Amino acid sequence: LTPVDPNATDFEQNLPPNSVNWLGTDYLGRDIVSRLMQGTQVILLKTRLPNAAGVLPGGVAILGVLGALLFGATLGLNAGYRGGWIDAIISRVTDAMLACPFLILAIARAAFLGPSLRNAMIAIGISATPIFVRLARGATMATMVEDYVEAARAVGNPRARILVRHILPNILPPVLVQATLTIASAIIAEA
């Protein structure tokens, strides 16, 4: 879909926008629109991983945040519902990870793991997990005191049913909003 080859250089550098180069060219004469379109594919649409069959749906940022969402929300849900020493350990590890900024943690983890898209996804996922742990834990603790949760507990519903049917649907809206906001930070970390 790119209008011209995104890697083709031209002798005319730093051109202003025109009919061929809609946003102009960069300092090497490459078309900026084509390069933006190519970069967007990696960030948002598809990810080619080595040793993987085909293309994964979703970009590096989306898959990294999705992993953080699933793992972090599960940890936060369990920590908030169970309480006690499980909550204390998960909360202290989360606080320690939140002490460092997201971008610095993501870059450090990516440097430690090595340069690849898979490692970037892992680094983004690990760095974003504490945000979801804390949010899911707080929302779970707020939801646990509601009357419908107490009624489900009084009727004799098992713990897993209360978590999945009564608490999880009520903590999902703030967690999903946080996921959409974290994708922006993940794109910056990926870059």
VMD Tcl script that draws the C-alpha trace (Angstrom):
set ca {
  {0.00 0.00 0.00}
  {2.97 2.33 0.25}
  {3.08 4.92 -2.55}
  {6.83 4.40 -3.12}
  {9.52 2.08 -1.78}
  {10.14 3.13 1.85}
  {13.87 2.37 1.64}
  {14.57 3.91 -1.77}
  {16.86 6.91 -1.50}
  {16.82 9.92 -3.79}
  {19.29 12.68 -4.53}
  {16.70 15.30 -3.66}
  {16.81 15.39 0.11}
  {14.53 17.15 2.61}
  {11.83 17.86 0.04}
  {8.67 19.61 1.24}
  {5.32 17.85 0.76}
  {4.34 17.42 -2.89}
  {2.10 15.24 -5.09}
  {4.50 12.25 -5.02}
  {5.90 12.59 -1.48}
  {2.85 13.55 0.58}
  {4.87 14.42 3.70}
  {8.10 15.14 1.88}
  {11.39 13.28 2.21}
  {13.96 12.87 4.96}
  {17.68 13.69 4.94}
  {18.43 10.63 2.74}
  {15.64 11.34 0.27}
  {13.34 8.56 1.53}
  {9.56 9.09 1.42}
  {8.26 9.84 4.92}
  {4.69 8.56 4.29}
  {5.97 5.19 3.08}
  {8.28 4.86 6.08}
  {5.44 5.75 8.48}
  {3.19 3.13 6.88}
  {5.90 0.47 7.09}
  {6.65 1.29 10.74}
  {2.96 1.18 11.67}
  {2.71 -2.39 10.42}
  {5.35 -3.58 12.90}
  {3.95 -1.55 15.78}
  {0.24 -2.22 15.42}
  {-0.65 -4.79 12.77}
  {1.69 -7.74 12.38}
  {4.83 -9.20 13.87}
  {7.20 -11.56 12.08}
  {9.14 -13.59 14.61}
  {12.08 -15.80 13.76}
  {11.43 -19.52 14.25}
  {7.67 -18.88 14.13}
  {5.28 -20.05 11.48}
  {3.98 -17.02 9.62}
  {2.93 -13.75 11.16}
  {1.46 -13.12 14.60}
  {-1.71 -11.00 14.61}
  {-0.98 -7.78 16.45}
  {2.13 -5.73 16.71}
  {4.96 -5.78 19.22}
  {3.34 -3.12 21.40}
  {-0.11 -4.73 21.38}
  {1.17 -8.24 22.10}
  {3.46 -7.00 24.88}
  {0.65 -5.09 26.56}
  {-1.75 -8.02 26.07}
  {0.69 -10.31 27.88}
  {1.09 -7.78 30.68}
  {-2.68 -7.39 30.90}
  {-3.34 -11.11 31.21}
  {-0.55 -11.83 33.67}
  {-0.90 -8.64 35.71}
  {-4.68 -8.78 35.99}
  {-4.53 -12.42 37.09}
  {-1.95 -11.64 39.77}
  {-3.83 -8.56 40.94}
  {-7.16 -10.41 41.03}
  {-5.69 -13.18 43.17}
  {-3.78 -10.81 45.43}
  {-6.83 -8.64 46.06}
  {-9.17 -11.56 46.68}
  {-6.96 -13.78 48.80}
  {-5.17 -11.12 50.86}
  {-2.74 -12.19 53.59}
  {0.85 -13.08 52.82}
  {0.13 -13.68 49.11}
  {-1.11 -10.10 48.78}
  {1.84 -8.79 50.77}
  {4.45 -10.52 48.59}
  {2.80 -9.57 45.28}
  {2.31 -5.98 46.46}
  {5.94 -5.55 47.56}
  {7.33 -6.95 44.30}
  {4.95 -4.69 42.37}
  {5.98 -1.64 44.40}
  {9.65 -2.42 43.77}
  {9.05 -2.67 40.02}
  {6.99 0.55 39.99}
  {9.85 2.43 41.66}
  {11.61 2.65 38.28}
  {10.03 4.39 35.27}
  {8.41 2.17 32.63}
  {10.57 3.32 29.73}
  {13.86 2.83 31.58}
  {12.84 -0.66 32.70}
  {11.74 -1.64 29.20}
  {14.98 -0.41 27.62}
  {17.12 -2.12 30.28}
  {15.29 -5.42 29.87}
  {15.50 -5.24 26.08}
  {19.24 -4.55 26.32}
  {19.67 -7.48 28.70}
  {17.66 -9.89 26.54}
  {19.18 -8.80 23.22}
  {17.91 -7.04 20.10}
  {14.90 -8.82 18.59}
  {11.15 -8.29 18.30}
  {10.42 -11.23 20.62}
  {12.67 -9.77 23.31}
  {11.10 -6.34 22.87}
  {7.65 -7.87 23.45}
  {8.90 -9.68 26.56}
  {10.56 -6.53 27.90}
  {7.45 -4.43 27.30}
  {5.24 -7.09 28.88}
  {7.37 -7.44 32.02}
  {7.72 -3.68 32.42}
  {3.97 -3.03 32.06}
  {2.81 -5.87 34.32}
  {3.05 -3.98 37.67}
  {0.62 -1.33 36.46}
  {-2.04 -3.96 35.82}
  {-1.29 -5.82 39.06}
  {-1.86 -2.72 41.16}
  {-4.98 -1.64 39.26}
  {-6.58 -5.09 39.31}
  {-5.76 -5.54 43.01}
  {-7.34 -2.23 43.97}
  {-10.43 -2.80 41.85}
  {-10.81 -6.31 43.26}
  {-10.61 -5.08 46.84}
  {-13.21 -2.41 46.10}
  {-15.53 -4.91 44.41}
  {-15.22 -7.56 47.14}
  {-17.18 -5.46 49.64}
  {-20.16 -5.06 47.34}
  {-23.45 -6.72 48.36}
  {-23.70 -8.99 45.31}
  {-20.28 -10.51 46.08}
  {-21.25 -11.05 49.70}
  {-24.52 -12.65 48.55}
  {-22.67 -14.98 46.18}
  {-20.33 -15.95 48.99}
  {-23.26 -16.52 51.38}
  {-25.07 -18.76 48.90}
  {-21.98 -20.98 48.81}
  {-20.49 -20.23 45.41}
  {-16.90 -21.48 45.08}
  {-14.04 -18.98 45.03}
  {-13.33 -19.45 41.31}
  {-16.96 -18.76 40.37}
  {-17.06 -15.60 42.47}
  {-13.84 -14.39 40.85}
  {-14.89 -15.15 37.27}
  {-18.62 -14.34 37.36}
  {-18.87 -11.49 39.86}
  {-15.52 -9.74 40.33}
  {-13.76 -10.04 36.95}
  {-16.51 -8.41 34.84}
  {-16.56 -5.46 37.23}
  {-12.81 -4.84 37.21}
  {-12.40 -5.19 33.42}
  {-13.42 -1.64 32.38}
  {-10.63 0.21 34.23}
  {-8.11 -2.48 33.31}
  {-8.99 -2.23 29.60}
  {-8.75 1.56 29.69}
  {-5.31 1.24 31.26}
  {-4.33 -1.23 28.53}
  {-5.19 1.27 25.79}
  {-3.15 3.94 27.55}
  {-0.22 1.58 28.07}
  {-0.07 0.77 24.34}
  {1.12 4.35 23.72}
  {3.96 3.92 26.23}
  {4.79 0.56 24.70}
  {5.09 2.11 21.23}
  {7.54 4.66 22.60}
  {9.51 1.94 24.40}
  {9.58 -0.15 21.23}
  {10.93 2.74 19.21}
}
mol new
graphics top color blue
foreach p $ca { graphics top sphere $p radius 0.5 }
foreach p [lrange $ca 0 end-1] q [lrange $ca 1 end] { graphics top cylinder $p $q radius 0.2 }
display resetview
